[in-house]
């Protein structure tokens, strides 16, 4: 399993550039590792659009089953987990509505 710490992007992830870099890191890691652990230990908050950009895109691209098999989110506060869920829901709604 590949571990990716997002410490360098924190304590608040709030720019499209950061979201793009993080998505790239995870996507590249998935090419050579069946499972990727994303460590949010020092991240206090994340913009909802960043959660959608990163985790929502991964969820829509991989599908629900593969997402939960291949992506492990660790050390996330309850608030961060909620933000990530909202981002995923938003990406799903966008992909369904076109």
C-alpha positions as CSV (number, residue, x, y, z in Angstrom):
1,X,0.0,0.0,0.0
2,X,1.2,3.4,-0.9
3,X,0.9,6.1,1.8
4,X,0.3,9.7,0.7
5,X,0.5,12.4,3.4
6,X,-1.2,15.7,2.6
7,X,0.8,17.6,5.2
8,X,2.5,19.7,2.5
9,X,-0.9,21.0,1.3
10,X,-2.3,22.0,4.7
11,X,-3.5,22.9,7.1
12,X,-6.3,24.0,4.8
13,X,-6.7,22.6,1.3
14,X,-8.6,25.3,-0.6
15,X,-7.1,25.9,-4.1
16,X,-7.7,24.2,-7.4
17,X,-3.9,23.9,-7.8
18,X,-3.6,21.9,-4.6
19,X,-6.6,19.8,-5.5
20,X,-5.1,19.1,-8.9
21,X,-1.7,18.1,-7.4
22,X,-3.3,15.8,-4.9
23,X,-5.5,14.1,-7.5
24,X,-2.4,13.6,-9.6
25,X,-0.5,12.1,-6.7
26,X,-3.2,9.6,-6.0
27,X,-3.9,8.8,-9.6
28,X,-0.2,8.2,-10.3
29,X,0.1,6.0,-7.2
30,X,-2.9,3.9,-8.2
31,X,-1.1,3.0,-11.5
32,X,1.6,1.0,-9.5
33,X,-0.1,0.3,-6.2
34,X,-3.4,-1.6,-5.8
35,X,-4.2,0.4,-2.6
36,X,-3.5,4.0,-1.7
37,X,-3.7,5.4,1.9
38,X,-4.4,9.2,2.0
39,X,-3.3,10.7,5.4
40,X,-5.2,13.8,6.4
41,X,-3.6,13.9,9.9
42,X,-2.6,17.6,9.8
43,X,-5.4,18.8,7.6
44,X,-7.9,20.9,9.5
45,X,-10.3,21.7,6.7
46,X,-10.8,21.4,2.9
47,X,-12.9,23.4,0.5
48,X,-15.9,21.4,-0.7
49,X,-14.9,22.0,-4.3
50,X,-11.5,20.5,-3.5
51,X,-13.1,17.4,-2.0
52,X,-15.2,17.1,-5.1
53,X,-12.1,17.7,-7.3
54,X,-10.1,15.0,-5.6
55,X,-12.3,12.3,-4.0
56,X,-15.4,13.0,-6.1
57,X,-13.5,12.6,-9.3
58,X,-11.8,9.4,-8.0
59,X,-15.2,8.0,-6.9
60,X,-16.9,8.7,-10.3
61,X,-13.8,7.4,-12.2
62,X,-13.2,4.2,-10.2
63,X,-16.8,3.4,-9.2
64,X,-18.0,2.9,-5.7
65,X,-16.6,-0.6,-5.2
66,X,-13.1,0.1,-6.5
67,X,-13.0,3.5,-4.7
68,X,-13.6,1.8,-1.3
69,X,-11.3,-1.1,-2.1
70,X,-8.4,1.1,-3.4
71,X,-8.6,4.4,-1.5
72,X,-8.2,4.5,2.3
73,X,-8.7,7.8,4.0
74,X,-6.9,7.9,7.4
75,X,-6.6,10.4,10.2
76,X,-9.5,12.5,9.0
77,X,-11.6,14.4,11.5
78,X,-15.4,14.0,11.4
79,X,-15.7,17.4,9.8
80,X,-13.3,16.4,7.0
81,X,-15.1,13.1,6.4
82,X,-18.3,15.1,6.0
83,X,-16.7,17.5,3.6
84,X,-15.4,14.5,1.5
85,X,-18.8,12.9,1.5
86,X,-20.4,16.2,0.3
87,X,-17.7,16.4,-2.4
88,X,-18.4,12.9,-3.6
89,X,-22.2,13.4,-3.6
90,X,-21.7,16.6,-5.6
91,X,-19.5,14.8,-8.2
92,X,-22.1,11.9,-8.5
93,X,-24.9,14.4,-9.0
94,X,-22.9,16.2,-11.7
95,X,-22.0,13.0,-13.5
96,X,-25.6,11.8,-13.5
97,X,-27.0,15.1,-14.7
98,X,-24.5,15.4,-17.4
